[in-house]
Amino acid sequence: MAPRTFLMCPPLYFAIEYEINPWMNLRIVPDGATAYQQWERVVLALRSLGCKVLLIDPVRGQPDMVFTANSGLVFNHQAILGHFRHQERQGEEPFYETWFRNNGYRIHRLPHGLCFEGEGDCTVYKDRLVMAHGFRTDPEAHTHVGEILQKEVISLELTDPRFYHLDTCLVYLPGPDVLFYYPGAFSKDSIRKIRQLPSRRIEITEEEACHFACNSVLAENTLLLHHSTDRLRKQLEELKIQPVTAGTSEFLKAGGSVRCMVLQLH
């Protein structure tokens, strides 16, 4: 099996320069040196697990560019470009488009004006896509993404602004075929849809969700995440999954963690 490949962006200009989610506070300033060390630990951990990491150059004035997962969705060497909800992040878009073009991806754009925040609101689930709307991605974008990739889409609604992207409150682990999710982040109808999915489903607690337990990356039988409670660690170990804590405290101040920092390319 080919190693998983991720696109990452060094946090050279990472900072909190605006407030576009409940985690951001202009008075709580991330430490730049610590953030860079934490990001490097994530890179080293992924590479030690056999993953390949490619880099896009950071751009001054784009402090959230480190969160590459929101830039688009890549599948079979096709790149569906993201379009950010907030003007503060829209400046990232041309730099990601240039990277995809320079690396030979077939580019797709959604209709003008539709917001789509990439893997932040979309995950591949078996032969389907699970996508979210409510805060960042427009529900109409789901139809277009499904048509481009010729996949059925399961649409979920997010209702808690703390969990403004799908990757903050749901993660699918294909090896053990398990979905971890925080039910408090979803509408009642969306919880019903999740509970109908043909996989084992494990609910995480609010505490675990606020530690961004779902904002994690699985490589082989290791789950890289910010923090693991004893309860979650036991559940993962029962699934033969080894949790490895990365400690991404500086990025949590901006509302992101491990999964936000990587865009899966292969």
C-alpha positions in Angstrom: 0.0 0.0 0.0 1.3 3.4 -0.9 2.1 5.7 2.0 -0.4 8.5 2.8 0.7 11.9 1.5 -0.3 15.1 3.2 0.1 18.8 2.3 1.2 21.0 5.1 2.2 24.6 5.6 4.8 25.9 8.0 3.3 28.2 10.6 5.8 31.0 10.0 3.1 33.7 10.0 0.6 31.9 12.3 -1.1 34.3 14.7 -4.6 35.4 15.8 -5.3 38.5 13.8 -9.1 38.2 13.8 -11.9 36.3 15.4 -13.9 34.0 13.1 -14.7 31.2 15.5 -15.5 30.9 19.2 -11.9 29.7 20.0 -10.2 32.8 18.7 -9.6 35.7 21.0 -7.4 38.6 20.1 -6.3 38.9 23.7 -5.0 35.3 23.8 -1.8 35.3 21.7 -0.2 32.0 20.6 3.5 31.7 21.2 5.1 31.6 17.7 8.1 29.6 18.7 6.1 27.0 20.6 3.6 26.7 17.7 6.4 26.1 15.3 7.8 23.4 17.5 4.4 21.7 17.9 3.9 21.8 14.1 7.4 20.2 13.6 6.4 17.5 16.0 3.4 16.7 13.9 5.5 16.6 10.8 8.1 14.3 12.4 5.4 12.0 13.8 3.7 11.6 10.5 7.0 10.9 8.7 7.9 8.4 11.4 4.6 6.6 10.7 5.5 6.2 7.1 3.6 9.2 5.7 4.9 11.6 3.1 4.6 15.3 3.8 4.7 17.9 1.1 4.9 21.6 1.9 3.4 24.8 0.5 5.2 28.0 1.2 3.5 30.2 3.9 2.4 33.7 2.9 2.8 36.8 5.0 -0.7 38.1 6.0 -2.3 34.7 5.8 -2.0 33.5 9.4 -4.4 30.6 9.1 -2.7 29.1 6.0 -1.2 26.5 8.3 -4.7 24.8 8.3 -4.3 23.3 4.9 -7.3 20.9 5.3 -9.6 23.8 4.5 -8.1 24.6 1.2 -10.0 22.0 -0.8 -10.7 18.3 -1.4 -8.3 16.1 -3.3 -9.4 12.8 -4.8 -7.8 10.7 -7.6 -5.5 13.6 -8.5 -8.4 16.0 -8.8 -8.6 19.1 -6.6 -11.9 20.7 -5.7 -10.9 24.2 -4.7 -12.2 25.6 -1.5 -13.9 29.0 -1.1 -13.8 30.4 2.4 -16.8 31.8 4.2 -14.9 34.6 5.8 -13.1 37.3 3.9 -10.2 37.0 6.3 -9.2 33.7 4.8 -10.1 34.2 1.1 -6.6 35.6 0.4 -5.3 32.0 0.8 -7.2 30.7 -2.2 -5.0 31.8 -5.1 -1.8 30.4 -3.4 -3.4 27.0 -3.0 -4.8 27.0 -6.5 -1.3 27.8 -7.8 0.2 24.9 -5.8 -2.4 22.4 -7.2 -1.8 23.6 -10.8 2.0 23.5 -10.4 1.7 19.9 -9.1 -0.5 18.6 -11.9 -3.9 18.4 -10.3 -7.0 18.6 -12.4 -8.8 21.7 -10.9 -12.5 22.0 -10.2 -14.3 25.1 -9.0 -17.7 25.2 -7.4 -20.3 27.7 -8.8 -19.4 31.3 -8.0 -20.2 32.4 -4.4 -20.7 28.9 -2.9 -18.7 28.4 0.2 -16.8 25.1 0.6 -14.1 24.6 3.2 -12.6 21.4 1.9 -11.7 18.5 4.1 -12.7 20.6 7.1 -16.3 19.8 6.1 -15.8 16.6 4.1 -14.5 13.1 4.8 -14.5 10.0 2.6 -16.6 7.3 4.2 -16.2 4.0 2.4 -17.6 4.6 -1.1 -19.5 7.8 0.0 -18.8 11.2 1.3 -19.9 12.6 4.6 -20.2 16.4 4.4 -21.3 19.1 6.9 -22.9 22.5 6.6 -24.1 25.0 9.2 -21.2 27.4 9.7 -18.7 27.3 6.9 -19.8 25.2 3.9 -23.0 25.9 2.1 -25.4 22.9 1.8 -25.7 23.5 -1.9 -21.9 22.7 -2.2 -22.6 19.1 -1.2 -24.5 18.4 -4.4 -21.7 19.8 -6.6 -18.9 18.0 -4.8 -20.8 14.7 -5.1 -21.4 15.2 -8.8 -17.8 16.0 -9.5 -16.5 12.9 -7.7 -19.6 10.8 -8.6 -20.2 9.8 -5.0 -23.3 9.8 -2.8 -23.2 12.5 -0.1 -24.4 12.1 3.4 -25.2 15.7 4.5 -25.0 16.6 8.2 -25.9 19.9 9.9 -23.6 21.4 12.6 -25.4 23.3 15.3 -22.7 24.2 17.9 -20.5 27.1 16.8 -17.5 25.6 18.7 -17.5 22.8 16.3 -17.8 24.8 13.1 -16.1 22.2 10.8 -16.9 18.5 10.5 -13.3 17.5 11.4 -13.7 19.1 14.8 -16.5 16.6 15.8 -16.4 13.5 13.7 -13.6 11.2 12.5 -13.8 7.9 10.6 -11.2 5.3 11.2 -11.4 3.0 8.1 -9.1 0.2 9.5 -11.4 -0.8 12.4 -14.4 0.7 10.6 -15.3 3.0 13.5 -16.8 6.5 13.6 -16.0 8.7 16.6 -18.3 11.7 16.9 -19.6 14.2 19.4 -23.4 14.2 19.2 -23.8 17.6 20.8 -22.3 19.2 17.6 -25.1 17.9 15.3 -28.8 18.5 14.7 -31.2 15.7 15.8 -31.7 14.6 12.1 -28.0 14.4 11.6 -27.5 12.3 14.7 -30.1 9.9 13.2 -28.2 9.7 10.0 -24.9 9.0 11.8 -26.5 6.3 13.8 -27.8 4.6 10.6 -24.3 4.3 9.1 -23.0 0.7 8.8 -20.1 1.1 11.1 -19.4 0.9 14.8 -20.1 4.3 16.3 -18.6 5.6 19.5 -19.7 8.9 21.0 -17.1 11.1 22.6 -17.7 13.4 25.5 -17.9 17.2 25.4 -14.6 17.3 27.3 -13.0 15.1 24.6 -14.5 17.1 21.9 -13.2 20.3 23.4 -9.7 18.7 23.4 -10.3 18.2 19.6 -10.2 14.4 19.9 -11.8 14.1 16.5 -9.4 16.4 14.9 -6.9 13.6 14.5 -5.0 11.6 11.8 -4.8 7.9 11.6 -1.7 6.3 10.1 -1.4 2.5 10.1 -2.6 1.6 13.6 -1.6 4.9 15.3 -3.9 7.9 15.9 -2.2 11.2 16.2 -4.2 13.7 18.2 -3.8 16.6 20.6 -4.9 14.9 23.8 -6.5 11.7 24.9 -8.5 11.0 28.0 -8.0 7.7 29.8 -11.5 6.7 28.6 -10.7 7.4 25.0 -7.3 5.8 25.2 -8.9 2.6 26.5 -11.4 2.6 23.7 -8.7 3.1 21.1 -6.5 0.4 22.5 -9.5 -2.0 22.5 -9.6 -1.3 18.7 -5.9 -2.0 18.4 -5.3 1.7 17.8 -2.4 3.4 19.6 -3.1 7.0 20.5 -0.1 9.3 20.3 -0.6 12.8 21.7 1.0 15.6 19.7 0.2 18.5 22.0 -1.1 21.3 19.7 -2.1 23.8 22.4 -1.1 26.9 20.5 -3.2 25.9 17.5 -6.3 25.2 19.7 -6.2 28.9 20.4 -7.2 29.4 16.8 -9.7 26.5 16.7 -7.6 23.9 15.0 -5.4 20.8 15.8 -3.7 18.0 14.0 -6.3 17.2 11.3 -6.7 20.9 10.4 -3.0 21.0 9.6 -3.0 18.4 6.9 -4.7 18.0 3.5 -4.7 14.4 2.3 -3.3 14.1 -1.2 -3.1 10.3 -1.5 
